[in-house]
């Protein structure tokens, strides 16, 4: 993981990719940032490194810059993080459909 950067700096740097992902203009994202509605309880991200280490973030989505070997993970509760990708690294964005049984009603 790269050293953390201020959230606003991350938003400015990743604004083009965020705009494409979220369907909002770059200027709006740069001005207003992200909101809770940009995240889903059913989505999470895993960063899987070749030695077997796995880091998982709930309420998150990922953006990737393959030419720079870097991924950004945007989370609602843990901030915005960047990861240097090495050969065979995996960035998995996971969508879960959950049913939680509460017993007989």
N, C-alpha and C positions, 0 to 999 in steps of 0.2 A: 504494500500500500504506500502511496506517495504521502508526504506530509500534508496534513489538512490545510486547505486554503479557506479564506472567508467565503461564506455562502454567496454573497453578492458577486464576488470575483468569479466564482464557479459559474454562476448564472450568466454573467457577461461573456465569459469564454465559450461556454457551450450553447449560447443563445441560438445559433443557426440550427443545431441538431434538436434543441428543445422545441423550437418553432415547428420543425417538421414533425416531430413526435406528437406534440400537443395540438397542432392545428391552429396556433395563435401567432400573430405577427411578432417578429423579433423585437420590435420596439416595445410592444406590450409586455413581453416576457422580461425584457431588460428593466422596464420601469416598475412592474408589479411583482416580479418573481413568481414563485410557485405557490399554490394553495393546497389545502387538504383535498380538494376535489381532483387534483392531478394524480392522486394516489388511490390505490384500490386495496381493500383488505384481502382480496383474493390473489394478489400478485406479490411475488417475492423474487429476489435475485440471489443466485449463488455464484460465487467466484471459486472455481475449482482449479487449483494449481497442480502441476504435474507431480510433485512429490506426494500428493494425496491430501493436502490441506484444503479444507472447504470453509468458506465464510458465507453465512446466509444473512440476508437482510429482509425483514418483512416490510410491507407497505412501501415497496420500492420498484423502480424501473432502472434499466441500464441503457446507456448510449456508448457506442464504440467508435473509435477512430483507428481502423486497421492499419493505415499507413504510418501511424505514430505508435502503434502497439500499446494503446491506452484505452481503458474503459472508465467511464464515470458511472457511479451508482448514486441515484438520487433517492433519498429515503425521507419519509415524513417525520420520523422521530430521531434519527441518528445523524442527520445532516447529509452533506454531499461529499462523496469520497472518490478519489481516483486511484486506479490500479495500473501498474505497468504489467503488460501481458508478455509472458515469455512463450516460447514455442510449446504448443499443446495445452496452453491455458484454455479454460472453458468459462464462458460467461453464460449462465443459464437464467433466463427470465421464466419464471414458473407461474402458471395460472392454475389455481386450484378451485374446484367446485366442491364445496363441503356440505355435508349433511351431518348434523349433530342430533342424535336421538336423545330425547329427554325422558324416555320411559313412557308408560301408559298415561294417557290423559284422562 
